[in-house]
Amino acid sequence: MDEKIRSDFPVLNREGKPIIYLDSACQTLRPNQVIDKINEYYKEYPACGGRSLHKLGKMVDEKVIESRKRMQKFIGAKKSEEVIFTKNTTEGINIILNSLSLKSGDAVITTDKEHNSVLLPVQFLAKRKGIEHKITKSNDDGTFNLDKFQELLTPEVKLVSVVHTSNIDGFTNPAKEIVKAAHDNGSLVLLDGAQSVPHKEVDVKKLDVDFLAFSGHKMCGPSGTGILYGKYDLLKNMEPIFVGGETVSNSTYTTSEMENPPERFEPGLQNYAGMVGLAEAARYLQKIGMDKIQRHDVELNKYLTENARDLGLQILGPSDPGLRSGVFSFNIKGLDPHEIAIMLDHTNNIAVRSGMHCVHSWFNENEIKGSVRASMYFYNTKEEIETFISTLKEIIKLR
C-alpha cells in the first residue's frame, strides 16, 4: 500500500522502534483526517444537537445530518432514516434482539462462531422469554454449511442472527444465500458486520438484509461509535429498549408520542464528535476504495500463509488464505498463545491478539485453549509480514 497512506497514521510514524500493528480485527489505527474531524467538533461547534436554536446548535444538526447521509451511502441504504448511531456493534445487536418482541415459542438461529455480542443476548432471551436458540454448525474447516442451516429453518424461526465475517478465522459467510433462505422461510436476518464492513463493500440493498450492525473502531473511526441499519418499515414498528430525551415528540405524565426512526433509537445527548469522526472514516475508506482494501488484505494473507508454510503452525479456518480475509489465526504446539503474543511484542514491537477473541463458546466446543490472531489492514506491508515471520521463527527455536 502507498507510503503516503501510512503517513496518515501518527502511531506508525513516531520516533523509536517501529510498531508493527497486526491487531486491526480488535481495533484499527486512526488517520489524522479522523482525528482532525473529532477535534473540529470540540473546537468549532461544541454544542448540543436536536435541542438548541442558536448557531452552534444548528451547526451540530447540519453535521449530524451530513454524517448520517455519508453512512447511508457507505452501506447502500435506501434512506438516511434507516441509519442509527450507536456506541458499537454490541449495542446495535442488543437493540434489535430486544426490540423485536420475541416471545416463548419463537426461535432464533445463530452460527456456532458467534461473538459473545450475539450469543449472550440470545442466551438471555432464552432464559427470560423462553425462546428457542438453534445453532447451525460450520464445516470442519470453518466454512458455512448451507444445507445444515436450511434444515433448521422452521415456521418458529423469527430471526436469523449471523456473523458476516468471523473474527476467529476471517471466513465470510454467504450472506446473500443466508438472507434468501431465511426470507423464503418468513424469517428476518440480522447481520453482524463488525469484521466485514471495514474490509469489503457491504451493500444492504444488494444483500436484502433486514438489519446490520457494525463498529466505528474497527474501520478507522472513533471508539464508542457504531451503526445499526434497519429497513425503515421494520424500525418504525419496533419499540426501543432505551427511551428518554429526543426519543419522543411530546409527553404528559401518563403518555408519550414516540419519534420516528432513527431518533426513537438515539436517546439522550449523542456522541457528536464520534458521529462526524465516523463519517470521516467512511469517507477515508471510500477514497482508498473498498475493493482495493479487500484485495490488499487477501494478498498479505496469501503472502503470510505461503511463507509460514514450513513453520508447523496450526492455522484456524480454511486452508485457502483467500477465504480468510486479513485474519491469520494460529497456534504453535507446546506454546501458550499469550506467551507468543508477549514475545512478539517484546521482541519486535509486533502487536497481535491472543486468547479466545470473545468467542469462548467455539473454542470450548472444539477444546482449543485459544489462538494467536494476526489481523491485517490496508496500512500493513509485506516488509512487516516478513519481520513477523522471522520473529516467529526465532520464537519457535526457543521452544
PATI-58338 format. One record per residue (C-alpha): residue number from 0; z, x, y. Coordinates in nm, 4 decimals, decimal comma. Last residue first. Example, Ala and Ser with C-alpha at 12.3 -4.5 7.8 and 13.67 -1.06 7.14 Angstrom:
{pos: 1	z: 0,7140	x: 1,3670	y: -0,1060}
{pos: 0	z: 0,7800	x: 1,2300	y: -0,4500}
! end
This chain:
{pos: 398	z: 2,2358	x: 1,0513	y: -2,3886}
{pos: 397	z: 2,1842	x: 1,3162	y: -2,1238}
{pos: 396	z: 1,8143	x: 1,3586	y: -2,2091}
{pos: 395	z: 1,7637	x: 0,9861	y: -2,1483}
{pos: 394	z: 1,8951	x: 1,0246	y: -1,7922}
{pos: 393	z: 1,6487	x: 1,3072	y: -1,7208}
{pos: 392	z: 1,3582	x: 1,0961	y: -1,8491}
{pos: 391	z: 1,4746	x: 0,8040	y: -1,6358}
{pos: 390	z: 1,4624	x: 1,0293	y: -1,3304}
{pos: 389	z: 1,1026	x: 1,1264	y: -1,4114}
{pos: 388	z: 1,0095	x: 0,7598	y: -1,4429}
{pos: 387	z: 1,1695	x: 0,6575	y: -1,1124}
{pos: 386	z: 1,0117	x: 0,9527	y: -0,9319}
{pos: 385	z: 0,6707	x: 0,8480	y: -1,0658}
{pos: 384	z: 0,7367	x: 0,4892	y: -0,9567}
{pos: 383	z: 0,8151	x: 0,6120	y: -0,6059}
{pos: 382	z: 0,4872	x: 0,8043	y: -0,5972}
{pos: 381	z: 0,3062	x: 0,4923	y: -0,7154}
{pos: 380	z: 0,4305	x: 0,3137	y: -0,4039}
{pos: 379	z: 0,6641	x: 0,0278	y: -0,3105}
{pos: 378	z: 0,6181	x: -0,1729	y: 0,0115}
{pos: 377	z: 0,4270	x: -0,4540	y: -0,1645}
{pos: 376	z: 0,7134	x: -0,5352	y: -0,3989}
{pos: 375	z: 0,8675	x: -0,4022	y: -0,7180}
{pos: 374	z: 1,1584	x: -0,5063	y: -0,9366}
{pos: 373	z: 1,3424	x: -0,2592	y: -1,1580}
{pos: 372	z: 1,5816	x: -0,4504	y: -1,3791}
{pos: 371	z: 1,8327	x: -0,2768	y: -1,6051}
{pos: 370	z: 1,9453	x: -0,5125	y: -1,8779}
{pos: 369	z: 2,2308	x: -0,7254	y: -2,0019}
{pos: 368	z: 2,4607	x: -0,7446	y: -2,3030}
{pos: 367	z: 2,1917	x: -0,8885	y: -2,5288}
{pos: 366	z: 2,3034	x: -1,1329	y: -2,7983}
{pos: 365	z: 1,9932	x: -1,3532	y: -2,7556}
{pos: 364	z: 2,1978	x: -1,6629	y: -2,6714}
{pos: 363	z: 2,4311	x: -1,4529	y: -2,4550}
{pos: 362	z: 2,1405	x: -1,3049	y: -2,2599}
{pos: 361	z: 1,9792	x: -1,6454	y: -2,2117}
{pos: 360	z: 2,3023	x: -1,8152	y: -2,0993}
{pos: 359	z: 2,4055	x: -1,5300	y: -1,8694}
{pos: 358	z: 2,1019	x: -1,5898	y: -1,6479}
{pos: 357	z: 2,2675	x: -1,4782	y: -1,3220}
{pos: 356	z: 2,0912	x: -1,1385	y: -1,3492}
{pos: 355	z: 2,2641	x: -1,0476	y: -1,6789}
{pos: 354	z: 2,3602	x: -0,6961	y: -1,5717}
{pos: 353	z: 2,1831	x: -0,4241	y: -1,3767}
{pos: 352	z: 1,9794	x: -0,4268	y: -1,0561}
{pos: 351	z: 1,7856	x: -0,1284	y: -0,9219}
{pos: 350	z: 1,8187	x: 0,1057	y: -0,6222}
{pos: 349	z: 1,6907	x: 0,4610	y: -0,6684}
{pos: 348	z: 1,8731	x: 0,7026	y: -0,4385}
{pos: 347	z: 1,7704	x: 0,9946	y: -0,6626}
{pos: 346	z: 2,0652	x: 1,0989	y: -0,8777}
{pos: 345	z: 2,3456	x: 0,8719	y: -0,7563}
{pos: 344	z: 2,1369	x: 0,5539	y: -0,7587}
{pos: 343	z: 1,9608	x: 0,6207	y: -1,0876}
{pos: 342	z: 2,2913	x: 0,7233	y: -1,2454}
{pos: 341	z: 2,4620	x: 0,4040	y: -1,1260}
{pos: 340	z: 2,1823	x: 0,1850	y: -1,2608}
{pos: 339	z: 2,1876	x: 0,3622	y: -1,5980}
{pos: 338	z: 2,5643	x: 0,3231	y: -1,6298}
{pos: 337	z: 2,5341	x: -0,0473	y: -1,5432}
{pos: 336	z: 2,2754	x: -0,0989	y: -1,8179}
{pos: 335	z: 2,5077	x: 0,0605	y: -2,0799}
{pos: 334	z: 2,3448	x: 0,3434	y: -2,2743}
{pos: 333	z: 2,3051	x: 0,3861	y: -2,6503}
{pos: 332	z: 1,9565	x: 0,2363	y: -2,6675}
{pos: 331	z: 1,7932	x: 0,2265	y: -2,3259}
{pos: 330	z: 1,7388	x: -0,1236	y: -2,1902}
{pos: 329	z: 1,4612	x: -0,2822	y: -1,9877}
{pos: 328	z: 1,3467	x: -0,5219	y: -1,7150}
{pos: 327	z: 1,0293	x: -0,4311	y: -1,5261}
{pos: 326	z: 0,9537	x: -0,7130	y: -1,2802}
{pos: 325	z: 0,6594	x: -0,7000	y: -1,0391}
{pos: 324	z: 0,4563	x: -0,9776	y: -1,2066}
{pos: 323	z: 0,5429	x: -0,9721	y: -1,5779}
{pos: 322	z: 0,2221	x: -1,1120	y: -1,7274}
{pos: 321	z: 0,0052	x: -0,8167	y: -1,6188}
{pos: 320	z: 0,2643	x: -0,5935	y: -1,7826}
{pos: 319	z: 0,1332	x: -0,7071	y: -2,1245}
{pos: 318	z: 0,4198	x: -0,6575	y: -2,3698}
{pos: 317	z: 0,5621	x: -0,9945	y: -2,2677}
{pos: 316	z: 0,9318	x: -1,0091	y: -2,1769}
{pos: 315	z: 1,2120	x: -0,7547	y: -2,1967}
{pos: 314	z: 1,1322	x: -0,3863	y: -2,2395}
{pos: 313	z: 1,3334	x: -0,1763	y: -2,4867}
{pos: 312	z: 1,2612	x: 0,1746	y: -2,3626}
{pos: 311	z: 1,1524	x: 0,4441	y: -2,6062}
{pos: 310	z: 1,0411	x: 0,6836	y: -2,3332}
{pos: 309	z: 0,6836	x: 0,7165	y: -2,4611}
{pos: 308	z: 0,5473	x: 0,4032	y: -2,2895}
{pos: 307	z: 0,7032	x: 0,4844	y: -1,9527}
{pos: 306	z: 0,3704	x: 0,5935	y: -1,8012}
{pos: 305	z: 0,1873	x: 0,2824	y: -1,9177}
{pos: 304	z: 0,4650	x: 0,0440	y: -1,8156}
{pos: 303	z: 0,5038	x: 0,1987	y: -1,4701}
{pos: 302	z: 0,1315	x: 0,1940	y: -1,3961}
{pos: 301	z: 0,0972	x: -0,1626	y: -1,5248}
{pos: 300	z: 0,3980	x: -0,2693	y: -1,3162}
{pos: 299	z: 0,2567	x: -0,0996	y: -1,0084}
{pos: 298	z: -0,0805	x: -0,2688	y: -1,0513}
{pos: 297	z: 0,0863	x: -0,6052	y: -1,1147}
{pos: 296	z: 0,2896	x: -0,5974	y: -0,7948}
{pos: 295	z: -0,0107	x: -0,4729	y: -0,5938}
{pos: 294	z: -0,2299	x: -0,7559	y: -0,7213}
{pos: 293	z: 0,0293	x: -1,0172	y: -0,6231}
{pos: 292	z: 0,0706	x: -0,8694	y: -0,2748}
{pos: 291	z: -0,3071	x: -0,8633	y: -0,2216}
{pos: 290	z: -0,3351	x: -1,2264	y: -0,3317}
{pos: 289	z: -0,0528	x: -1,3186	y: -0,0929}
{pos: 288	z: -0,2308	x: -1,1571	y: 0,2017}
{pos: 287	z: -0,0874	x: -0,8957	y: 0,4396}
{pos: 286	z: -0,1080	x: -1,1409	y: 0,7307}
{pos: 285	z: 0,0260	x: -1,4144	y: 0,5055}
{pos: 284	z: 0,3320	x: -1,2032	y: 0,4289}
{pos: 283	z: 0,4053	x: -1,1438	y: 0,7987}
{pos: 282	z: 0,3557	x: -1,5100	y: 0,8889}
{pos: 281	z: 0,5965	x: -1,6119	y: 0,6129}
{pos: 280	z: 0,8495	x: -1,3566	y: 0,7397}
{pos: 279	z: 0,8060	x: -1,4923	y: 1,0929}
{pos: 278	z: 0,8813	x: -1,8418	y: 0,9650}
{pos: 277	z: 1,1957	x: -1,7077	y: 0,8024}
{pos: 276	z: 1,3067	x: -1,5406	y: 1,1251}
{pos: 275	z: 1,2462	x: -1,8577	y: 1,3267}
{pos: 274	z: 1,4599	x: -2,0563	y: 1,0828}
{pos: 273	z: 1,7246	x: -1,7869	y: 1,0476}
{pos: 272	z: 1,7786	x: -1,7650	y: 1,4209}
{pos: 271	z: 1,8091	x: -2,1435	y: 1,4255}
{pos: 270	z: 2,0714	x: -2,1516	y: 1,1494}
{pos: 269	z: 2,1449	x: -2,5209	y: 1,1932}
{pos: 268	z: 2,4272	x: -2,7162	y: 1,3548}
{pos: 267	z: 2,5206	x: -3,0127	y: 1,1408}
{pos: 266	z: 2,3374	x: -3,1882	y: 0,8616}
{pos: 265	z: 1,9817	x: -3,0998	y: 0,7540}
{pos: 264	z: 1,8872	x: -3,3449	y: 0,4756}
{pos: 263	z: 1,8639	x: -3,6533	y: 0,6996}
{pos: 262	z: 1,6585	x: -3,4477	y: 0,9448}
{pos: 261	z: 1,3710	x: -3,3855	y: 0,7000}
{pos: 260	z: 1,3325	x: -3,6693	y: 0,6302}
{pos: 259	z: 1,4059	x: -3,9938	y: 0,8161}
{pos: 258	z: 1,7368	x: -4,0401	y: 0,9957}
{pos: 257	z: 2,0056	x: -4,2535	y: 0,8373}
{pos: 256	z: 2,1499	x: -4,5580	y: 1,0137}
{pos: 255	z: 2,5260	x: -4,5764	y: 0,9803}
{pos: 254	z: 2,7863	x: -4,8499	y: 0,9305}
{pos: 253	z: 3,1621	x: -4,9088	y: 0,9362}
{pos: 252	z: 3,2984	x: -4,7404	y: 1,2481}
{pos: 251	z: 2,9513	x: -4,7590	y: 1,4035}
{pos: 250	z: 2,6588	x: -4,5208	y: 1,3595}
{pos: 249	z: 2,3196	x: -4,4293	y: 1,5043}
{pos: 248	z: 2,0174	x: -4,2059	y: 1,4358}
{pos: 247	z: 2,1913	x: -4,0323	y: 1,1470}
{pos: 246	z: 2,1536	x: -3,6904	y: 0,9828}
{pos: 245	z: 2,1994	x: -3,5046	y: 1,3158}
{pos: 244	z: 2,5780	x: -3,4832	y: 1,2758}
{pos: 243	z: 2,7128	x: -3,5693	y: 0,9336}
{pos: 242	z: 2,5883	x: -3,6035	y: 0,5774}
{pos: 241	z: 2,5619	x: -3,3782	y: 0,2717}
{pos: 240	z: 2,4618	x: -3,5359	y: -0,0623}
{pos: 239	z: 2,1503	x: -3,6914	y: 0,0886}
{pos: 238	z: 2,0307	x: -4,0363	y: -0,0282}
{pos: 237	z: 1,6761	x: -4,0360	y: -0,1624}
{pos: 236	z: 1,4061	x: -4,2922	y: -0,0856}
{pos: 235	z: 1,2546	x: -4,0998	y: 0,2051}
{pos: 234	z: 1,2556	x: -3,7794	y: 0,0018}
{pos: 233	z: 1,0383	x: -3,9355	y: -0,2683}
{pos: 232	z: 0,7885	x: -4,0762	y: -0,0196}
{pos: 231	z: 0,7727	x: -3,7394	y: 0,1571}
{pos: 230	z: 0,6962	x: -3,5249	y: -0,1445}
{pos: 229	z: 0,9684	x: -3,2626	y: -0,1461}
{pos: 228	z: 0,9943	x: -2,9041	y: -0,0278}
{pos: 227	z: 1,3282	x: -2,7262	y: -0,0003}
{pos: 226	z: 1,3181	x: -2,4061	y: 0,1993}
{pos: 225	z: 1,5626	x: -2,1200	y: 0,2313}
{pos: 224	z: 1,7782	x: -1,9211	y: 0,4676}
{pos: 223	z: 2,1169	x: -1,7547	y: 0,4278}
{pos: 222	z: 1,9850	x: -1,4004	y: 0,4424}
{pos: 221	z: 1,6900	x: -1,3544	y: 0,6777}
{pos: 220	z: 1,3292	x: -1,3303	y: 0,5567}
{pos: 219	z: 1,1444	x: -1,0530	y: 0,3737}
{pos: 218	z: 1,0466	x: -1,2932	y: 0,0928}
{pos: 217	z: 1,3512	x: -1,2810	y: -0,1359}
{pos: 216	z: 1,5978	x: -1,3368	y: 0,1491}
{pos: 215	z: 1,4145	x: -1,6508	y: 0,2572}
{pos: 214	z: 1,4858	x: -1,8496	y: -0,0570}
{pos: 213	z: 1,2867	x: -2,1027	y: -0,2596}
{pos: 212	z: 1,2944	x: -2,4676	y: -0,3692}
{pos: 211	z: 1,0020	x: -2,6859	y: -0,4750}
{pos: 210	z: 0,9958	x: -3,0614	y: -0,5396}
{pos: 209	z: 0,7343	x: -3,3091	y: -0,6615}
{pos: 208	z: 0,4764	x: -3,0597	y: -0,7907}
{pos: 207	z: 0,1114	x: -3,1589	y: -0,7504}
{pos: 206	z: 0,0247	x: -2,7943	y: -0,8325}
{pos: 205	z: -0,2701	x: -2,7988	y: -0,5920}
{pos: 204	z: -0,0669	x: -2,9869	y: -0,3307}
{pos: 203	z: 0,2349	x: -2,7572	y: -0,3705}
{pos: 202	z: 0,0303	x: -2,4418	y: -0,3138}
{pos: 201	z: 0,2068	x: -2,1280	y: -0,4346}
{pos: 200	z: 0,0169	x: -1,8110	y: -0,3477}
{pos: 199	z: 0,1839	x: -1,5114	y: -0,5064}
{pos: 198	z: 0,4822	x: -1,2797	y: -0,4670}
{pos: 197	z: 0,7324	x: -1,4403	y: -0,2290}
{pos: 196	z: 0,6720	x: -1,7933	y: -0,3691}
{pos: 195	z: 0,7165	x: -1,6862	y: -0,7322}
{pos: 194	z: 1,0674	x: -1,5412	y: -0,7590}
{pos: 193	z: 1,2646	x: -1,8115	y: -0,5773}
{pos: 192	z: 1,0160	x: -2,0844	y: -0,6729}
{pos: 191	z: 1,2478	x: -2,3022	y: -0,8796}
{pos: 190	z: 1,0189	x: -2,6006	y: -0,9415}
{pos: 189	z: 1,1487	x: -2,9569	y: -0,9567}
{pos: 188	z: 0,9270	x: -3,1976	y: -1,1515}
{pos: 187	z: 0,9469	x: -3,5781	y: -1,1755}
{pos: 186	z: 0,8972	x: -3,7598	y: -1,5044}
{pos: 185	z: 0,6624	x: -4,0512	y: -1,5803}
{pos: 184	z: 0,5461	x: -3,8985	y: -1,9094}
{pos: 183	z: 0,1986	x: -3,8240	y: -1,7728}
{pos: 182	z: 0,3835	x: -3,6749	y: -1,4750}
{pos: 181	z: 0,5708	x: -3,4354	y: -1,7033}
{pos: 180	z: 0,2556	x: -3,3230	y: -1,8845}
{pos: 179	z: 0,0725	x: -3,2716	y: -1,5550}
{pos: 178	z: 0,3628	x: -3,0812	y: -1,3977}
{pos: 177	z: 0,4014	x: -2,8491	y: -1,6965}
{pos: 176	z: 0,0271	x: -2,7773	y: -1,7040}
{pos: 175	z: 0,0261	x: -2,6923	y: -1,3328}
{pos: 174	z: 0,3443	x: -2,4861	y: -1,3586}
{pos: 173	z: 0,2269	x: -2,2539	y: -1,6351}
{pos: 172	z: 0,5455	x: -2,0386	y: -1,6412}
{pos: 171	z: 0,5307	x: -1,7044	y: -1,4640}
{pos: 170	z: 0,6800	x: -1,4127	y: -1,6561}
{pos: 169	z: 0,8794	x: -1,1712	y: -1,4396}
{pos: 168	z: 1,1201	x: -1,0596	y: -1,7135}
{pos: 167	z: 1,4668	x: -1,1876	y: -1,6277}
{pos: 166	z: 1,3935	x: -1,3247	y: -1,2788}
{pos: 165	z: 1,1539	x: -1,5711	y: -1,4383}
{pos: 164	z: 0,8658	x: -1,7035	y: -1,2296}
{pos: 163	z: 0,8393	x: -2,0827	y: -1,1935}
{pos: 162	z: 1,1882	x: -2,1758	y: -1,3127}
{pos: 161	z: 1,1955	x: -2,5298	y: -1,4444}
{pos: 160	z: 1,3554	x: -2,8620	y: -1,3602}
{pos: 159	z: 1,1933	x: -3,1559	y: -1,5420}
{pos: 158	z: 1,3367	x: -3,4850	y: -1,4220}
{pos: 157	z: 1,3603	x: -3,8454	y: -1,5427}
{pos: 156	z: 1,3426	x: -3,7768	y: -1,9157}
{pos: 155	z: 1,4554	x: -4,0978	y: -2,0888}
{pos: 154	z: 1,0942	x: -4,2022	y: -2,1659}
{pos: 153	z: 1,0605	x: -3,8921	y: -2,3875}
{pos: 152	z: 0,9220	x: -3,5449	y: -2,3202}
{pos: 151	z: 1,0987	x: -3,3067	y: -2,5568}
{pos: 150	z: 0,7967	x: -3,2625	y: -2,7851}
{pos: 149	z: 0,5902	x: -3,1712	y: -2,4781}
{pos: 148	z: 0,8101	x: -2,8664	y: -2,4161}
{pos: 147	z: 0,7774	x: -2,7424	y: -2,7727}
{pos: 146	z: 0,3973	x: -2,7688	y: -2,7448}
{pos: 145	z: 0,3896	x: -2,5944	y: -2,4059}
{pos: 144	z: 0,5702	x: -2,2852	y: -2,5346}
{pos: 143	z: 0,6228	x: -2,0606	y: -2,2313}
{pos: 142	z: 0,6161	x: -1,6822	y: -2,2691}
{pos: 141	z: 0,9351	x: -1,4828	y: -2,3261}
{pos: 140	z: 0,8002	x: -1,2674	y: -2,6087}
{pos: 139	z: 0,9824	x: -1,4699	y: -2,8757}
{pos: 138	z: 0,8357	x: -1,7940	y: -2,7418}
{pos: 137	z: 1,0460	x: -1,9894	y: -2,4964}
{pos: 136	z: 1,2802	x: -2,2750	y: -2,5855}
{pos: 135	z: 1,2868	x: -2,6110	y: -2,4062}
{pos: 134	z: 1,6395	x: -2,7180	y: -2,3195}
{pos: 133	z: 1,7354	x: -3,0860	y: -2,3034}
{pos: 132	z: 2,0370	x: -3,1932	y: -2,0981}
{pos: 131	z: 2,1347	x: -3,5568	y: -2,1494}
{pos: 130	z: 2,3014	x: -3,7316	y: -1,8565}
{pos: 129	z: 2,6634	x: -3,8362	y: -1,8980}
{pos: 128	z: 2,7498	x: -3,8657	y: -1,5318}
{pos: 127	z: 3,0258	x: -3,6110	y: -1,4788}
{pos: 126	z: 2,9822	x: -3,3748	y: -1,7721}
{pos: 125	z: 2,6013	x: -3,3876	y: -1,7953}
{pos: 124	z: 2,5718	x: -3,3763	y: -1,4180}
{pos: 123	z: 2,7923	x: -3,0665	y: -1,4119}
{pos: 122	z: 2,5746	x: -2,8987	y: -1,6760}
{pos: 121	z: 2,2640	x: -2,9806	y: -1,4705}
{pos: 120	z: 2,4230	x: -2,8271	y: -1,1587}
{pos: 119	z: 2,5195	x: -2,5207	y: -1,3664}
{pos: 118	z: 2,1810	x: -2,4517	y: -1,5259}
{pos: 117	z: 1,9694	x: -2,4689	y: -1,2114}
{pos: 116	z: 2,1490	x: -2,2202	y: -0,9855}
{pos: 115	z: 2,2670	x: -2,0428	y: -1,3018}
{pos: 114	z: 1,9101	x: -1,9158	y: -1,3339}
{pos: 113	z: 1,7056	x: -2,0850	y: -1,6036}
{pos: 112	z: 1,5596	x: -1,8939	y: -1,8978}
{pos: 111	z: 1,6105	x: -2,1509	y: -2,1769}
{pos: 110	z: 1,3917	x: -2,3980	y: -1,9896}
{pos: 109	z: 1,5134	x: -2,7193	y: -1,8282}
{pos: 108	z: 1,4676	x: -3,0843	y: -1,9224}
{pos: 107	z: 1,6772	x: -3,3599	y: -1,7656}
{pos: 106	z: 1,7653	x: -3,6849	y: -1,9440}
{pos: 105	z: 1,8837	x: -4,0264	y: -1,8278}
{pos: 104	z: 2,1257	x: -4,2193	y: -2,0482}
{pos: 103	z: 2,4124	x: -4,1941	y: -1,8015}
{pos: 102	z: 2,2775	x: -4,1852	y: -1,4468}
{pos: 101	z: 2,0566	x: -3,9785	y: -1,2173}
{pos: 100	z: 2,0804	x: -4,0918	y: -0,8573}
{pos: 99	z: 1,8129	x: -3,8440	y: -0,7402}
{pos: 98	z: 2,0345	x: -3,6937	y: -0,4688}
{pos: 97	z: 2,2494	x: -3,4687	y: -0,6880}
{pos: 96	z: 1,9719	x: -3,2814	y: -0,8658}
{pos: 95	z: 1,7628	x: -3,2652	y: -0,5498}
{pos: 94	z: 2,0325	x: -3,1334	y: -0,3173}
{pos: 93	z: 2,1636	x: -2,8905	y: -0,5796}
{pos: 92	z: 1,8181	x: -2,7352	y: -0,6179}
{pos: 91	z: 1,7822	x: -2,6889	y: -0,2425}
{pos: 90	z: 2,1283	x: -2,5365	y: -0,2119}
{pos: 89	z: 2,0591	x: -2,2847	y: -0,4868}
{pos: 88	z: 1,7221	x: -2,1875	y: -0,3413}
{pos: 87	z: 1,8878	x: -2,0735	y: -0,0178}
{pos: 86	z: 2,0664	x: -2,1846	y: 0,3004}
{pos: 85	z: 1,8372	x: -2,4834	y: 0,3548}
{pos: 84	z: 1,5512	x: -2,5866	y: 0,5866}
{pos: 83	z: 1,3656	x: -2,8977	y: 0,4705}
{pos: 82	z: 0,9847	x: -2,9148	y: 0,4648}
{pos: 81	z: 0,8280	x: -3,2508	y: 0,3749}
{pos: 80	z: 0,8373	x: -3,3541	y: 0,7419}
{pos: 79	z: 0,5875	x: -3,0734	y: 0,8088}
{pos: 78	z: 0,3123	x: -3,2714	y: 0,6400}
{pos: 77	z: 0,0743	x: -3,2281	y: 0,3474}
{pos: 76	z: 0,2468	x: -2,9172	y: 0,2117}
{pos: 75	z: 0,0350	x: -2,6065	y: 0,1466}
{pos: 74	z: 0,3213	x: -2,3651	y: 0,0784}
{pos: 73	z: 0,2730	x: -2,1353	y: 0,3798}
{pos: 72	z: 0,1172	x: -2,4138	y: 0,5861}
{pos: 71	z: 0,4380	x: -2,6190	y: 0,5742}
{pos: 70	z: 0,6427	x: -2,3041	y: 0,6387}
{pos: 69	z: 0,4492	x: -2,2424	y: 0,9618}
{pos: 68	z: 0,4854	x: -2,6090	y: 1,0586}
{pos: 67	z: 0,8637	x: -2,5871	y: 1,0141}
{pos: 66	z: 0,8772	x: -2,2728	y: 1,2250}
{pos: 65	z: 0,6768	x: -2,4288	y: 1,5075}
{pos: 64	z: 0,9014	x: -2,7377	y: 1,5071}
{pos: 63	z: 1,2102	x: -2,5152	y: 1,5069}
{pos: 62	z: 1,0691	x: -2,3074	y: 1,7947}
{pos: 61	z: 0,9995	x: -2,6211	y: 2,0021}
{pos: 60	z: 1,3488	x: -2,7580	y: 1,9452}
{pos: 59	z: 1,5048	x: -2,4231	y: 2,0406}
{pos: 58	z: 1,3006	x: -2,4213	y: 2,3620}
{pos: 57	z: 1,4217	x: -2,7726	y: 2,4413}
{pos: 56	z: 1,7806	x: -2,6582	y: 2,4072}
{pos: 55	z: 1,7182	x: -2,3653	y: 2,6407}
{pos: 54	z: 1,5523	x: -2,5914	y: 2,8982}
{pos: 53	z: 1,8272	x: -2,8531	y: 2,9056}
{pos: 52	z: 1,8079	x: -3,1722	y: 2,7013}
{pos: 51	z: 2,0708	x: -3,0779	y: 2,4443}
{pos: 50	z: 2,1010	x: -3,2280	y: 2,0981}
{pos: 49	z: 1,8256	x: -3,1528	y: 1,8491}
{pos: 48	z: 1,8629	x: -2,7767	y: 1,8788}
{pos: 47	z: 2,1650	x: -2,5966	y: 2,0149}
{pos: 46	z: 2,1362	x: -2,2822	y: 2,2290}
{pos: 45	z: 2,0736	x: -1,9085	y: 2,2081}
{pos: 44	z: 1,7265	x: -1,9174	y: 2,3717}
{pos: 43	z: 1,6240	x: -1,5659	y: 2,4802}
{pos: 42	z: 1,8613	x: -1,3035	y: 2,3410}
{pos: 41	z: 2,0074	x: -1,4739	y: 2,0339}
{pos: 40	z: 1,6756	x: -1,6338	y: 1,9385}
{pos: 39	z: 1,4745	x: -1,3158	y: 2,0018}
{pos: 38	z: 1,7172	x: -1,1171	y: 1,7871}
{pos: 37	z: 1,6019	x: -1,3102	y: 1,4806}
{pos: 36	z: 1,2392	x: -1,2517	y: 1,5809}
{pos: 35	z: 1,2998	x: -0,8802	y: 1,6257}
{pos: 34	z: 1,4500	x: -0,8523	y: 1,2757}
{pos: 33	z: 1,1513	x: -1,0391	y: 1,1324}
{pos: 32	z: 0,8969	x: -0,8118	y: 1,3026}
{pos: 31	z: 1,1018	x: -0,5029	y: 1,2220}
{pos: 30	z: 1,0494	x: -0,5641	y: 0,8512}
{pos: 29	z: 1,3185	x: -0,6879	y: 0,6136}
{pos: 28	z: 1,3899	x: -0,5498	y: 0,2654}
{pos: 27	z: 1,3829	x: -0,7862	y: -0,0285}
{pos: 26	z: 1,6769	x: -0,9319	y: -0,2164}
{pos: 25	z: 1,7510	x: -0,9690	y: -0,5851}
{pos: 24	z: 1,3922	x: -0,9607	y: -0,7103}
{pos: 23	z: 1,3413	x: -0,6871	y: -0,4489}
{pos: 22	z: 1,5654	x: -0,4392	y: -0,6284}
{pos: 21	z: 1,3387	x: -0,1385	y: -0,6678}
{pos: 20	z: 1,4182	x: 0,0331	y: -0,3361}
{pos: 19	z: 1,3504	x: 0,4051	y: -0,3492}
{pos: 18	z: 1,5657	x: 0,5348	y: -0,0647}
{pos: 17	z: 1,4542	x: 0,8586	y: 0,0972}
{pos: 16	z: 1,7038	x: 1,1456	y: 0,1333}
{pos: 15	z: 1,8044	x: 1,1854	y: 0,4941}
{pos: 14	z: 1,6789	x: 1,0170	y: 0,8085}
{pos: 13	z: 1,5807	x: 0,6523	y: 0,8147}
{pos: 12	z: 1,2261	x: 0,5440	y: 0,7430}
{pos: 11	z: 1,2574	x: 0,3167	y: 0,4412}
{pos: 10	z: 1,5621	x: 0,1440	y: 0,5932}
{pos: 9	z: 1,3673	x: 0,0629	y: 0,9081}
{pos: 8	z: 1,0869	x: -0,1313	y: 0,7355}
{pos: 7	z: 0,7715	x: -0,1640	y: 0,9480}
{pos: 6	z: 0,6752	x: 0,1964	y: 0,8671}
{pos: 5	z: 0,6109	x: 0,0872	y: 0,5100}
{pos: 4	z: 0,3314	x: -0,1382	y: 0,6370}
{pos: 3	z: 0,1707	x: 0,1514	y: 0,8234}
{pos: 2	z: 0,1843	x: 0,3526	y: 0,5025}
{pos: 1	z: -0,0692	x: 0,1053	y: 0,3561}
{pos: 0	z: 0,0000	x: 0,0000	y: 0,0000}
! end
